[in-house]
Amino acid sequence: MSAKKSVTVLGLGPMGRATVKILLEAGLDVTVWNRTPGKAEALAELGAAPAATVADAIAASDTVLLSLIHYDAMYGVLEQGPADLTGKTIVNLSSDSPANTAKGAAWVLDRGGRFLTGAYMTQSDDIRHPASHLYVSGPAELHDELRPLLELLCANVYLGPDYGLAQLYYQAGLAMFHAYLISLQQALAMIERGGGDIDTFLELSKDDADSQRDFSVYFAQAAKQGGWGDLASLKMMHAGAQHVIDTSEDAGTDAELTKTVQDYYQRALDATERTGAIVPVYQIIRGDNGNE
Ligand SMILES: NC(=O)c1ccc[n+]([C@@H]2O[C@H](COP(=O)([O-])OP(=O)(O)OC[C@H]3O[C@@H](n4cnc5c(N)ncnc54)[C@H](OP(=O)(O)O)[C@@H]3O)[C@@H](O)[C@H]2O)c1
């Protein structure tokens, strides 16, 4: 059985289902399984082959894609299959920390299988969105072998042999994305409750991505030098955060995110005063808290 023609997908949440649909559209034989029954029927109508058991699903293909909520779920699922995974390649597309990923990879290797980490950097479950990427890490030759299959999903970015690397880059991206989504909703609530108009705000902020790109480059360069900010900048950012807090609270909206932001500047200012040298916020975040 060729790994390129037949594939198994374990886990049929939104990402697993979207993955299966793309593979079916590409003409592959796709065997599917999900812990909770009922999610495979719609995929069966599209041509997928539901397996009754994990063992059957794994037996059907040499390449097994996992799309589960976290790495812990992998153990309980794969333990329902064969103890010996020789001849099988597990590509885990689930999200987790690099450490949990490395542990999961070692677990599969111990059972004779091969392992590749995949992290979907996608627009929700819109895997074919032009901005989507699959971050991949693990043995380069294994990725070379599976690349024709994985590129069917979205553009691959191979990040290196360390199994955790794909997750490291993915989780760092998610750190920005999570904060962005909350800060966006904070801004929208301020506008709405403060007497502004959401559409006007959207129009005014539509080019923000361009300046964010410039800030990314500038702050990345600064990070390599220890971080951005002199004393005046730290004080200015602290005061600026207070203005956002006041505006939010006057409008009756939640300002907890900005209070957290302000706290970073407060800690940087405190550390600067304590040490007598400028301690940029980046050093606080990186874990150099200025205590030395
Ligand atoms: N959705 C997105 O936009 C997105 C984007 C990028 C990456 N991801 C990542 O892709 C992975 C899958 O995400 P998802 O959105 O499809 O949904 P999800 O809610 O993260 O995962 C759903 C899948 O995990 C299974 N599952 C949960 N706990 C389990 C357990 N203890 N044992 C066995 N199976 C278990 C579910 O089975 P049941 O149906 O039986 O509950 C279902 O198949 C996640 O790691 C997620 O972080 C998601």
The ligand as an ORCA input file, in Angstrom:
! r2SCAN-3c Opt
* xyz 0 1
  N      -9.922     24.767     14.755
  C      -8.921     25.532     14.357
  O      -9.116     26.618     13.818
  C      -7.500     25.051     14.542
  C      -6.473     25.708     13.853
  C      -5.182     25.242     13.994
  C      -4.907     24.153     14.813
  N      -5.938     23.544     15.491
  C      -5.598     22.383     16.330
  O      -6.037     21.207     15.655
  C      -6.415     20.205     16.627
  C      -7.841     19.742     16.328
  O      -8.664     20.889     16.456
  P     -10.206     20.902     16.150
  O     -10.553     22.331     15.928
  O     -10.549     19.914     15.099
  O     -10.976     20.448     17.456
  P     -10.577     20.063     18.952
  O     -11.784     20.337     19.746
  O      -9.322     20.719     19.390
  O     -10.341     18.479     18.825
  C     -11.411     17.683     18.510
  C     -10.983     16.241     18.341
  O     -10.254     15.754     19.469
  C     -10.906     14.564     19.922
  N     -10.648     14.341     21.331
  C     -10.755     15.227     22.340
  N     -10.396     14.662     23.500
  C     -10.078     13.360     23.212
  C      -9.636     12.268     23.980
  N      -9.413     12.380     25.290
  N      -9.419     11.098     23.342
  C      -9.624     10.987     22.017
  N     -10.034     11.974     21.225
  C     -10.259     13.168     21.818
  C     -12.367     14.822     19.629
  O     -13.076     13.617     19.682
  P     -14.638     13.625     20.076
  O     -15.388     14.033     18.847
  O     -14.886     12.256     20.496
  O     -14.819     14.625     21.188
  C     -12.238     15.395     18.215
  O     -11.978     14.384     17.278
  C      -6.288     20.878     18.000
  O      -5.075     20.510     18.590
  C      -6.335     22.358     17.677
  O      -5.676     23.159     18.647
  C      -7.214     23.969     15.359
*
